[in-house]
Amino acid sequence: MVNAAQILDGKATAAAIKAELTERVAVLASKGIVPGLGTILVGSDPGSTWYVGGKHKDCAEVGIQSIRRDLPEDITQDELLKVVRELNENPECTGYIVQLPLPKHIDQDVILEAMDPDKDADGLHPMNLGRLVANVSGEMKSPLPCTPKGCVELMRRHGIELNGKRVLVVGRGVTIGRPVGLLLTRKDVNATVILAHTGTVDLPAELKQADVVIAAAGVPHMIKAEDLKPGAVVLDVGVSRVEDGNGKAVVTGDVDPAAADVAAWLSPNPGGVGPMTRAMLLANVVESAERQAGLA
Ligand SMILES: Nc1nc2c(c(=O)[nH]1)N[C@@H](CN(C=O)c1ccc(C(=O)N[C@@H](CCC(=O)O)C(=O)O)cc1)CN2
């Protein structure tokens, strides 16, 4: 008989985190502090538009004010920089994000670097990424990128021990792969990390040895059940939109569903790390407001 993996339920975990954050926002409100999340969306990509809409809905649910700047696809880099500077100065906006990806004619690094690092709710400003590189064991007082933070929190809240475990991260992107490797190798987590990418010579051999797999490559179903170590913990982070048999676009992860027969734990996709990404953004906004109020 084949055992099915236990589910790393991102939806339920995110709902529990949002309930906790609602209480913390109420404490801030009792002191006259209202956290405010700004979003900058360039263009009308349906996925990005949906994600940004979700961020505003989440803010309303927990009592965070939200400020929205939706901009045309053909905005120039200089015009976008003006909006970034406006949010840097806007006192109602205690933190903000620039929805990624940006159109090709805009240099993402220039935009992220122009943000006030103290208002960077995504933890993607080079100053905050640098703090993550530099801080191996101390308390992190700067925001962490939301998806990496969500991966670690999802496992922690399901009682998964990472100390001494061998983790294979598949994908070296700046929003997930690289920062999640840094987070997992901090002394309070203490995992051993292998960061695989398109240049990795023998991915199946790496997968066979991994206690934990974090798949963030964005290649539909590239992680096959037969390549996994039996009993592995598998987080399916990659998001691809593919057509189902009826011409409808559906979200597909990096992990073949048959992995559920081999893994001990599997995060569904959708319903796993995605909702955690949303919850961690709210957590970053609340933590930053608490720090500004001297409560953390
Ligand atoms: N500035 C940022 N841009 C992007 C980030 C980010 O963290 N900061 N991450 C992704 C998009 N993203 C949030 O922005 C995000 C992705 C997925 C989900 C989510 O809840 N997904 C659902 C499925 C949704 C669907 O049907 O499409 C799930 O997994 O259940 C939330 C947020 C890239 N850009």
The ligand as an ORCA input file, in Angstrom:
! r2SCAN-3c Opt
* xyz 0 1
  N       7.027     42.335     -4.902
  C       6.785     41.019     -5.001
  N       6.473     40.494     -6.196
  C       6.240     39.165     -6.276
  C       6.263     38.343     -5.111
  C       6.590     38.940     -3.882
  O       6.672     38.273     -2.806
  N       6.837     40.288     -3.864
  N       5.885     37.000     -5.203
  C       5.203     36.536     -6.393
  C       3.741     36.835     -6.451
  N       3.030     36.836     -5.168
  C       3.050     37.935     -4.414
  O       3.352     39.007     -4.805
  C       2.145     35.754     -4.840
  C       2.148     34.577     -5.532
  C       1.197     33.575     -5.236
  C       0.264     33.775     -4.259
  C      -0.819     32.795     -3.971
  O      -1.483     32.900     -2.957
  N      -1.048     31.874     -4.876
  C      -2.175     30.955     -4.755
  C      -2.619     30.574     -6.160
  C      -3.136     31.789     -6.875
  C      -3.527     31.587     -8.311
  O      -4.501     30.905     -8.561
  O      -2.847     32.218     -9.162
  C      -1.779     29.713     -3.987
  O      -0.589     29.357     -4.038
  O      -2.645     29.138     -3.378
  C       0.281     34.948     -3.548
  C       1.203     35.922     -3.834
  C       5.832     37.190     -7.619
  N       5.909     38.611     -7.474
*
